[in-house]
Amino acid sequence: MVVTYDTMRVLRQFLMEDYPQCGAEIMRTLGICSGTLYPMLARLRKAGWIEHVASLPAPDAPTSHFYKLTENGRDAFLEMLCRLTIPDDLWRKKCA
């Protein structure tokens, strides 16, 4: 899966805030537009990195869907962070 800077920000948001979050909340918090966020959430869900946990219908607004980070998503995110911060030669030695 190709991971962008915004994807890393969303994964960090899920990791740091340990409760289910909806797209509108993430958009407000991170300033990511809906056209970027909702396709990203769909890709993260398809990859198994987040999971849908609840829906909250509203009479005069679209239904809010709430997601949380899965263990696989947490592990993938933390591995990406390690790869960004640990020099490649040390990473290879550690994981070999």
N, C-alpha and C positions, 0 to 999 in steps of 0.2 A: 504494500500500500504506500502510495506517495503521501508524504506528510509535509504540509506547509507550515510556515510560521504561525498562521492563524489556527491551524489544527493543534499545534503544540500549546498555544494559549488556551484553547478550549479544554484540552486534556488536563492541563495544569489547573484550570478552574474546577473541573470535576474532582481532581485529586485534593486540592486545598479545601474545598467546601464539601464536606462529607455528608451531603444530603441530596435527594433527587432535585434536579433543576430542569426548568422548561426553557425552550428556545428564547422566549421573550426576555427572561431574566438574564440569560447569557448575552443576548444582544445589548441590553442596557449596561451590563457590567463591563463587557469587553469592547463595546462599540463596533461590533461586527454586523454588517447588514444581513437581512434575511436571505437574500439571494446567494450569499456565501455560506451562511450558517446552516440552513436547513438541508441543502445537499450534503454538506459535511457531516451533519448528524446522521443522515441516511447511510453514508459510507462507513462511519464509525460503528453504526449498529450492524450493518452487514458484515463487517470484519469481526464482530463480537467484542469490540472494545467498550461499547456502552450498551445498556439494555433499557428497554421501555419498562417503567414500573407503574405508571398511573396516567390516567387522562382525566381532565377536569373540564366538563362542558360549560360554556358560558352562553347565556341567552342572546346576547348581542355582539358576540365576538367569536372568533374561531376557537375550537377546543384546544386547550393547553395540554401538551404531552410532556410528561416528566421522565427524565432519564437519569441513570447513575452509571458510574464507571464500574466495569467488571474487573475481576482479578486479572484476566488476560490483558485488558486495556491498561491497567495499572502497571503490570510487568513490562508491557511493550513501551509505555511512556518512560518508565525509569531506565530501561535499557537504552532508549534513544538519548536520554540525558547523559548517561554514562559515555556513550559513544561520542557525544559532543564535547565532553569535558576531559576525557582520558585519552592521551595520545594513542594513536593506532597501534604502535609497536607494543605498548604496555597492555592494551586491550587484547591483542592476539595472545600474548603470553598468559594472561589471566584466564582466558576462555579456552585455551587449548587443552 
